[in-house]
Amino acid sequence: MLERLMENPAIGKFILERLKANAFDSFQIPLSKALEIQEKTLNQKLERMEKTDIGKKLGICREISFKELPQTTYDFYAPFYENPTAYSFMYPLNEYAAIKTSGTTGNNKIFLIPRKAMRKALRETALPVIFALFHDGQKITMEYGDTFYLNLGPAPYLSGSMFNMGSKEKRAPFLNLVPNINLTYKEKVDYFILNHKKIDAAWILASTIVTQVMPKIKEPIKLKGIIVMDDLVAKTHKEDIIKFTGTIPKTCYSSTETVSPTIPSIQHSMGFIFDPRRGIFEFAPYEKTQQEETVGLDEVQVGKIWCCLLIG
């Protein structure tokens, strides 16, 4: 209903200003409160999983604590994804979306993700991501009708699946989302080059900006914000990207397994903030991931490489 009302420019501009005023309220809570909410939510989920095939394989029972759960990888869940039954998961099978991974850590894999989880991520996390993208360090610069360019992989990849869901449900009626998600990668790059003067913010690879866009356009452009997911490339060419786009690049962490659990940091370029509503996040040193060696987000030491372990 709210999304439909926002299609009216007068109403949409008013609601957008209200949303901007409270853009990051959900992240301004004490860690202790966030952990309390997370544990309550997780306990409810454990209770629901107890009678599922996955729950039985995990050894879930009413007396178990989430800290006693074993660490698992894709291989643990693969048999359920490949041959799902009505008793495998928490929800009916028709409430799951089959999502394909990008294959960055090996072969492409298929995950079954609850559409409910995807909708919650869109409703709760996606909007703060957009507001952080448009933040110049002082204020949110987004205006009603701004054009947001996204170079994302189409469905069944996670980004494209969530884009389609958000577009269908009109989750961002105050933005003009371009281009067509089903265009090829090259066609999307060409669209940016040809229409850069009409684009206000972009979600694009830093490598694409540096190797394909900058050589073609040559002159500096003006964006209100840019998110780049290949952060190592972005850090290497940060000053060039700033000079070309007129804005400081931002990033966020996302994966098929965790859906969309972070928003870009405004204070720290190429940093990000975990959304406590997406799950409980623990970390282990990259070279060791034994359960007893995990630490909480507040215990992570700067300068080390960590594996993110999601409990959710």
C-alpha positions in Angstrom: 0.0 0.0 0.0 2.8 2.4 1.0 4.7 1.6 -2.2 1.6 2.3 -4.3 1.1 5.7 -2.6 4.7 6.7 -3.3 4.1 6.4 -7.0 2.3 9.7 -6.7 5.1 12.3 -6.8 3.6 14.6 -4.2 3.0 11.8 -1.7 6.2 10.1 -2.7 8.4 13.1 -2.0 6.8 13.6 1.4 7.2 9.9 2.4 10.8 9.8 1.1 11.8 12.7 3.3 10.3 10.9 6.3 12.2 7.7 5.4 15.4 9.6 5.0 15.1 11.2 8.4 15.0 7.7 10.0 17.2 5.9 7.6 19.6 4.3 10.0 17.5 4.0 13.2 17.6 0.2 13.1 21.4 0.2 13.3 21.6 2.6 16.3 21.0 0.0 19.0 23.4 -1.4 21.6 25.2 -4.6 20.7 23.6 -6.3 23.7 20.1 -5.5 22.5 20.9 -6.7 19.0 22.2 -10.0 20.4 19.1 -10.4 22.6 16.9 -10.0 19.5 19.0 -12.3 17.4 19.0 -15.1 20.0 15.2 -14.9 20.5 14.7 -15.1 16.7 17.1 -18.0 16.4 15.5 -19.9 19.2 12.1 -19.6 17.4 13.8 -20.9 14.2 15.4 -23.8 16.0 12.0 -24.8 17.4 10.6 -24.8 13.9 13.5 -26.8 12.5 13.4 -29.5 15.1 11.0 -31.8 13.1 12.6 -31.1 9.7 15.0 -33.5 8.0 17.8 -30.8 8.1 17.0 -30.2 11.8 17.3 -33.9 12.6 20.6 -34.1 10.8 21.9 -31.1 12.7 20.8 -32.7 16.0 18.4 -29.9 16.9 16.2 -30.4 19.9 14.5 -28.1 22.4 17.4 -28.3 24.9 20.1 -27.4 22.4 21.8 -23.9 22.3 22.8 -22.4 19.0 26.4 -22.4 20.3 26.2 -26.2 20.3 25.3 -26.3 16.6 28.0 -27.8 14.3 29.6 -25.6 11.7 28.4 -26.7 8.2 29.3 -26.0 4.6 27.4 -26.3 1.3 28.2 -30.1 1.2 26.0 -30.6 4.3 22.9 -29.1 2.6 23.6 -30.2 -1.0 21.6 -33.5 -0.7 18.5 -31.5 0.4 18.9 -28.9 -2.4 19.4 -31.6 -5.0 16.5 -33.8 -3.8 14.2 -31.6 -1.7 11.2 -33.1 0.0 8.2 -31.7 1.9 10.0 -32.6 5.2 13.4 -31.1 4.4 12.8 -27.4 5.2 11.0 -25.1 7.6 8.6 -23.9 4.9 6.7 -25.5 2.0 8.9 -26.1 -1.0 6.9 -23.6 -3.1 8.0 -20.8 -0.7 11.6 -21.2 -1.8 13.5 -19.7 -4.7 16.3 -21.7 -6.4 19.3 -19.3 -6.4 22.5 -19.9 -8.4 25.8 -19.0 -7.0 28.4 -17.0 -9.0 31.0 -19.8 -8.8 33.7 -17.5 -7.4 34.8 -20.3 -5.0 34.4 -23.2 -7.5 31.6 -24.6 -9.6 28.2 -22.9 -9.7 25.9 -24.3 -7.0 22.2 -24.1 -6.3 20.7 -22.8 -3.0 17.1 -22.9 -1.9 16.4 -19.6 -0.1 13.0 -18.7 1.5 11.3 -15.9 -0.4 10.3 -14.6 3.0 14.0 -14.1 3.8 14.6 -12.3 0.5 11.5 -10.0 1.1 12.7 -9.2 4.6 16.1 -8.3 3.4 14.6 -6.0 0.7 12.3 -4.4 3.2 14.8 -4.0 6.1 18.3 -3.8 4.6 18.0 -2.8 1.0 16.6 0.7 1.8 19.4 1.6 4.2 21.8 0.4 1.5 20.4 2.9 -0.9 20.4 5.7 1.6 24.0 5.0 2.5 24.9 4.9 -1.2 23.4 8.4 -1.7 25.0 9.8 1.5 27.7 12.4 0.9 29.0 12.3 4.5 26.7 15.1 5.6 23.3 14.2 4.3 21.3 11.8 2.0 21.4 13.5 -1.4 18.8 11.3 -3.1 15.8 13.0 -4.6 12.5 11.6 -5.8 12.9 10.3 -9.3 16.7 9.9 -9.2 18.1 7.2 -11.6 19.9 4.3 -10.1 22.0 2.2 -12.5 22.6 -1.5 -11.5 24.9 -3.8 -13.3 23.7 -7.1 -11.8 23.6 -10.7 -12.9 20.0 -11.7 -13.9 18.0 -14.4 -12.2 18.6 -17.1 -11.1 21.6 -15.3 -9.5 20.7 -13.7 -6.1 21.1 -10.1 -7.1 18.9 -10.5 -10.2 16.3 -12.5 -8.3 16.1 -9.8 -5.6 15.9 -7.1 -8.2 13.0 -8.8 -9.9 11.2 -9.3 -6.6 11.8 -5.7 -5.6 10.7 -4.4 -9.0 7.5 -6.5 -9.0 6.6 -5.4 -5.5 7.7 -1.8 -6.2 10.0 -1.6 -3.2 11.7 1.6 -4.5 9.0 3.5 -6.3 11.0 6.8 -5.7 13.8 5.6 -7.9 14.2 5.0 -11.6 16.0 1.7 -11.8 18.0 1.0 -15.0 18.9 -0.8 -17.3 16.8 -3.9 -18.0 18.2 -6.6 -15.7 18.1 -9.2 -18.5 20.6 -7.3 -20.8 24.0 -8.9 -21.2 26.9 -7.6 -19.2 28.3 -5.8 -22.2 24.9 -4.2 -23.1 24.7 -2.9 -19.5 28.2 -1.4 -19.8 27.3 0.2 -23.1 24.1 1.6 -21.5 26.1 3.3 -18.8 28.5 4.8 -21.3 25.7 6.1 -23.5 23.5 7.4 -20.7 26.0 8.4 -17.9 24.6 12.0 -17.9 21.2 10.8 -16.8 22.5 8.4 -14.1 22.6 9.7 -10.5 24.1 6.6 -8.7 25.5 3.3 -9.8 26.1 -0.2 -8.6 29.0 -1.5 -10.8 32.3 -3.2 -10.7 35.3 -1.0 -10.1 37.2 -3.0 -12.8 34.4 -2.1 -15.2 34.7 1.6 -14.4 38.5 1.6 -14.7 39.0 -0.6 -17.8 35.8 0.0 -19.8 33.9 3.1 -18.8 36.7 5.6 -18.1 38.6 5.0 -21.4 35.4 5.5 -23.4 33.9 8.5 -21.7 37.3 10.2 -20.9 35.8 13.3 -19.3 34.8 13.2 -15.5 31.2 12.5 -14.7 29.1 13.4 -11.7 27.5 10.7 -9.5 25.8 11.1 -6.1 27.1 7.7 -5.1 28.7 4.5 -6.3 28.9 1.0 -4.9 31.6 -1.4 -6.2 31.8 -5.0 -5.0 35.3 -5.8 -6.1 36.8 -3.8 -3.2 40.4 -4.8 -3.8 40.4 -3.2 -7.3 38.5 -0.2 -5.9 41.1 0.3 -3.2 43.9 0.2 -5.8 42.2 2.7 -8.0 40.3 4.7 -5.4 41.6 8.1 -6.3 41.1 7.6 -10.0 37.4 6.5 -9.3 36.9 9.6 -7.1 38.3 11.9 -9.7 36.2 10.4 -12.4 32.9 10.0 -10.6 33.1 12.9 -8.2 32.1 10.6 -5.3 33.9 8.3 -2.8 33.3 4.6 -3.7 31.5 2.4 -1.2 31.0 -1.3 -0.9 29.0 -3.9 1.1 29.4 -7.6 1.8 26.9 -10.0 0.2 26.8 -13.7 -0.8 24.2 -16.2 -1.8 24.5 -17.9 1.6 24.0 -14.8 3.6 21.6 -13.0 1.2 22.2 -9.2 1.8 23.5 -8.8 5.4 25.3 -5.4 5.3 25.1 -1.8 4.4 27.9 0.5 3.2 29.8 2.5 5.9 29.4 6.2 5.4 32.4 7.1 7.6 34.8 4.5 6.2 35.1 4.1 2.4 35.1 0.4 1.4 33.9 -0.6 4.9 30.4 -2.0 5.8 28.1 -2.6 8.7 26.3 -5.8 9.5 22.6 -5.7 9.9 21.8 -7.6 13.1 18.4 -8.6 11.7 20.0 -10.9 9.1 21.4 -13.4 11.6 24.1 -13.9 14.1 27.6 -13.3 12.6 30.7 -15.0 14.1 34.2 -15.0 12.7 37.1 -17.4 12.5 40.7 -16.8 11.3 40.9 -17.5 7.6 43.3 -20.4 8.0 41.4 -22.0 10.9 37.6 -22.4 11.2 37.2 -24.8 14.1 34.1 -24.0 16.1 36.0 -23.2 19.4 38.0 -20.5 17.6 35.1 -18.3 16.5 34.7 -14.8 17.9 31.9 -12.2 17.9 31.8 -9.1 15.7 33.1 -7.0 18.6 36.1 -9.2 19.1 37.4 -9.2 15.5 40.9 -7.8 15.3 41.7 -5.3 12.6 44.4 -6.3 10.1 43.6 -10.0 10.1 41.7 -12.0 7.5 38.5 -13.6 8.8 35.9 -16.1 7.6 32.3 -15.0 8.2 30.1 -17.7 9.8 26.4 -17.0 9.7 24.0 -18.5 12.2 20.5 -17.6 10.9 
